[in-house]
Amino acid sequence: MSNAYERVLGDAMAGDATLFAREDYVEEAWRIVDPVLTADTPVYEYEPNTWGPSEVDEKVSPTGGWQNPVVTG
């Protein structure tokens, strides 16, 4: 068993909750994350080394589209 597991188990047995999330934090996280995980989100395929699927442009692109940053100097 690794030191990390020993620490967590030892802390749990000793009643030290320092490394543990509070129940209300966990419940709030699941309230936010669960709809994302269970959403019926489509997956769009696209070619490697491109900006991604064209469907994204329709939904999230800013006016004028995305621009490649140019670093000079």
Buried (B, 14 or more C-beta within 10 A) or exposed (E): EEEEEEEBEEBEEEEEEEEEEEEEEEEEEEEEEEEEEEEEEEEEEEEEEEEEBEEEEEEEEEEEEEEEEEEEE
